[in-house]
Every structure is written in structure tokens, then in C-alpha cells.
């Protein structure tokens, strides 16, 4: 059992590095407190890897990838709209005073949908087919939580250094890009369209950010410029 724990922990930790799950975790960490995100990630890891172990050890079947990818795409597009709406309606001073009621269920559902059929889940299924099932479950869960914990730290550090409105905008754009990628690439198999879509979103986001920065600097310069006073000749 100990060997299964160590092997599955190492495999899942390495597989999660640079994976979309880390980006999703960082996106949530831009908006919510670290313990909220970690709780959601932990619950999702237990569920996903429990299902993986059951599939690999008991069932030996595969999940339908395209319907799951389509559901995940719809979920992330809804999260993008929700995040954007939150950022527009809340002021900078009270965005994170209270956590949204459904923050943890949203994190859990998005992670479960994103991980189903992912390489991490497939690796857990393969490990559970010839190793101790409980050990693989424990190791894979801990490995995923540790890897995504790194992303939580990065998101928390960015939160301390960047404005809340900017973080909400970044989170909504990232959710939109995740949704488009899962919809066009994983669900429909149109990788070129997926690349064009997320590329277009990225370019549009950069242009909007540059335009808002220029306008903010111009407004700041106008407000701080000394007013001209006219003096009548004596």
C-alpha cells in the first residue's frame, strides 16, 4: 500500500504541473480566499480519484469524453459570465469581504468536469488496475492537492499585488478561454477553431487592458495638471 501511495503521488504531482487544473486553481485563487479554493480542490480530488480507482480496479471501463467535455465547456462559460458580473457589480473595497454562497460547489463541479478524462485521471486508472486501490486513491488525491496548492500560493501572491477589478477581469477571461478550448477542441474536435478562439480572446483582452490603462493615465494626468489662471494687465 505504501508503494502505491508514493508512486501515485509522484505520478499525479508531476502530471498536474503545468496542467489546466493548476491554471484553474490559480484563477479561483484570484477571487476567493485560499482555504476556500483548497477545500474545493480537496473535495474534487477525493471524488475524481475515487472514481478513477473504481474504474481502474473494479470496472475497467472508459468514460465518454465528448459529452463530459461539452458539459465542462458550458460550465466554464457560465463561470466566466458569473465572474465578470461579480467584478462589475462589486466595488474594489468589498469584493472579497464575504465568500459567495456557492463558491465551493462551483470549484468542485468545475474541477470534476475538467478532470474527467484528463491525463491525470487516466494515469490513476492505470495505476489502480495493478496496485493497491486505497493506496492509489490516497496518493493521487494528495499529489493533486499538493500540485494545485502551488497554484493557490501564486494566486494569493498576485491578489496581494494587483487590484481586485483587474483580478476579476483576468479570472473571467481565463474561464472564457478554458470554456472555448474545451468546447471546440475536446468536445467538437476543432483544434484550429479552438486556437483561433482563445487567441482572439487573448488579443482582445490585451487591447482592452492597454486602452483602459492609457485612458486611466490620461485622466490622472488631467486631474493633477495645474489649472491655468489668467491675470489681467494692470
N, C-alpha and C positions, 0 to 999 in steps of 0.2 A: 504493500500500500504506500509506503514512504517513497519508493521509487516512482510509482505512478504520480504521486503528488509533485515531486521535484521535476520529473520530465514534462508533465503537462503545464506546470507553472512556467518553466523556461520557454516551452514552445509557444504558449499563448502570449507571454510577455513580449517575446521577440516579434510575433506576428502582429501584435497591436501597435508596435512602434511605427509611426507614420501612417497608420491606417485611418480610415474615415472616422472610426469611433473616437480617436483622440481629438480630431478636429471638432466633432460634435460635442465632446465633453468640454473642450475649451470654449465653444460657443455658448454652452449653457453657463459656464463659469463666468462669462462676461456679464450675465444678467442676474444670477442667483448666488446666494451665499454658498461657500464651499461645502458645508455639511449637507445642504440640500442636494447639491449635484452628486456628492459622494454617496448619499443614501440611495438616490435613484439609480446610479451606476451599479451599486452593490446588489440591489434587488434584481435589476436586469441581468446582471452576470449570473446570479443564482438560477434565475429562470431559464436563460438561454443555455447555459452549460448543463443544467439539469435535463433539459430537453435533448441536448446533444448526446449526453451519456445514455439516455433512454433509447435514442435512435440507434446509436452505435452498439450498445450492449444487448439490448432486448429486441429491437425491431428490425434493424438492418435495412431501413428504407430511406428514401430521399424525399426532401420537401419540394413542392412545386415552386420554382424560383420566380417565375414571371408574375404570378398573382401576388406573391409576397412583395416583390419589388414595386409593383404598381401601388399596393397599399402603403408602402413606406414613402413613395413619392408623394402621394396625396397628403400623408401626414406631415411631411416636411414643408410642403407648400402652405398648408394651414398654419404650421408653426411660424413660417415667415410672415404671413399676414398678421398673425396674433402679436408677434414681436414688434412689427412695425407700428401697429395700432397702439400698443403699450407705450412705445417710445414717443409717439405723437401726443398722447393724452396725458402723460405724466411729466411733471416738472423735474428739473435736474436734482432738486433737493429731496424729493420723496420717491424716487424710482424704486429704491431698494429698502425702504423702511419696513414694509411688510411683504412677505413672500406671497405670490399668487396661490390661491387655494389648490389649484390642480398642477402645481409645478412638478411635484414628484411623480404623479401618474403620467404626466406628459413626457418626462425624461425616461421613465421606464418603458412606456409604449414605443417611443421613437428608437430607443436602443434595441429593444427586442426585434422590431421590424427591420432595423438596419443590419442586425447581426444574423438574422435567419438566412441561411445560405451563404454567409460570408466565409472567407478562408479560415477565420478563427474557429467558427463552428464546425467546418469540415475537418479541421485538424483535431478538434475534440472528439468528433465522431470516430475518426480513425484510431485515436488513442484508446478510446473506450472499448473498441472492438476486441482488443487483445491484452488489456491491462485492467487492473482493479478499478471498477466503475466509480466507487466512492472516492478513491484517491484522485482519479482524473477530474471528477467534479470539483473537489476541493482545490486542487492545484490550478485548474483552468479559471475558476472564479477568482482566486487570489491573484493570479497573473494578470487578469483583465483589470481588476481594481487597481493594482499597482501601476500598470501602464497608463491607465486613464487618470490616475492620481497625479502623474507628471503634468498632464494637460490641465488639470484643475489648478495646480500651482501657477502655471503660466497664465491662465485666465485671471486668477486672483491678482497676480502682479500687474497685468495690464489694466485691470479695473482700478487699481490704486493710482495709476498714472494718466489715465485718459478720461475725458468727460463722459457722463452717463449717456447723453444723447448720441454721441458718436459710437459708443459701445452697442447701444440698441440697434443703430443703423447697420453696423458691421454684422451683428448677430442675424438680423433679418436677411441681409444679403447672403450670408453663408448658408442659412436654411434654404433660401431660394435656390442657390447653386446645388445643394445636396438633392433637393427635390427634382430639379431639372435633370441632373445626372442619372438619378435612379429611374426616372420616368422614361427618358429617351434611350439610355444605354442598357440598363438592366432589364427594364420591363418590355421595351419595344425593340431593342437591339440596334438602334440607330446611333452608333457612337459618333459619327461625324456631326449629326444634328446636336447631340449632347455637348460635344466640344464647342461647336459654334454658339450654342445657347449660353453656356456658362462663361465663354469668352466675351460674348456680348454683354452679359450682366456685369462682369468684372470691369470692362471698359466703361460702361455707363456709370457704374458706381464711382470709379476713379474720376471721371469727368465731373460728376455732380459734386464730389468732395472738393475738387480743385476750384470749381465755381463758387461753392459756399465759402471756402477759405479766402478766396480773393475778395468776395463781397464783404466778409466779416472784417478783413483788414482795411478795406476801403471805408467801411462805416466807422471803424475805430479811429482811423486817421482823420476822418471828417469831424468826429465828435471831440477829438483832442486838439484840433488845429485852432490857433488863436484867432478870435474874431477880428475882422478889420474894422477899425474905427476911423471915421472921417473927422478932420478938425477944420473948422472954418478959419480962414485967414483973418487976422486982426486988422 
